Amino acid sequence: MRELINQRATYVFAALILVTSLAFWLTVGHGAAGLNEARSVIWAEVILLAYVKVRWILLDFMELRSAPIRLRFLFESFAVTLAAGLILITLFVS
């Protein structure tokens, strides 16, 4: 049992649950209502949290961490570009 708990995937899974809870609290849970932030900033934060989740899932559960460097660079650059583009759209459109 101790081997299961001490695996990296277990820690990443726990972190994914925490990040999902934080994103839920910011949106549906109405936790951000007391923060006095603009809706676009809140959604930018949620997009950033989604980027973190996608990165952890692909690196640790789809084993991109041990992939060839070109493939990992392609993934990292695509994910950063997509997240940055969505955040910019969210901030400038709203």
Order of alpha helices (4+ residues) and beta strands (2+ residues): alpha-alpha-alpha-alpha
